[in-house]
């Protein structure tokens, strides 16, 4: 039972876990806020770009569709019945993850934090909230059937641990400027 919840949670969130990393790799381009300010502070900052958002979203959707091709052998190998992704579920997870990260950037700027500054809690769960909300909007039946209360608990506990761990690794290999 626990293994099934863990497997389902990790599998179902993969299309939301990947977009922000893909966006960083795509890097650069025109900032979404075009340099606009509000109250003397940038709306989002240079780190949130149209190219990064598009590449991140496309990477997440492509991953969701690719996972559909291997769902049966992977599920059999780990002994878990894994969900397949409807197109709109994949779009919701990927686009929602990007939107959650963008919203967090806006909140960070409003709170006086600069780009790259730590904001515990928000940094680890912004994309999760965005992904889940957008998945419910774009593929409600699938999202509600997939993200059961038990799966949500696993996601909310393991995601911050995964986020912190992968960020530390990225920092140590020079892929990030800060370890959060």
Phi, psi and omega in degrees: 000310180295317179299322179295318178296317180295313180299314180295317181298311182295313180301310185293333181267352181307316179294346175264334181285331188276324189305316183293326176292318178296322179297320179296317180294325179289327176029159174073185181098186184285127177297144180300323182277358180051029179082004182294152179236164174213121183064030179083001179238148176303147176296312182231311182114172184290342183283348179252103185243159177296317181297313180299319179295316180294313181296317179299315179296314180297322179296317179295318179294316179299319178297316179303314181292323176294322178296327177301327182289338183241010185300317183292309180296323179292314179301317178296316182298324181259358176073032181228139175277105185267149179282150169268162183253120169290155181309312184289335173292315178296318178297316181299314180296313184290309180294321179295323177297317178294317180296321178297319178293321178294316178299320179295322177298318178299314180297318179298317179296319180293332181272003177089004179278142178272169178304132179088350180290146180285143173217084185308139182090300179297316181300327186270336187239358181304311183289331178294312180298313179299315181297313181295317179298314182292324177296320178295323180290315187271334180217067189301314182297314180298312183298315182291328177285327183277313186265070178290166178306318179296318178295319178298320178298315179300315181299315183290336178272315186278329184300313178300323178295314177298317182299311180296315181298314181290327177292322177296317178298313180299321178295315183293331179268001176087011180276344179228152180275342179219153186274025177231000000 
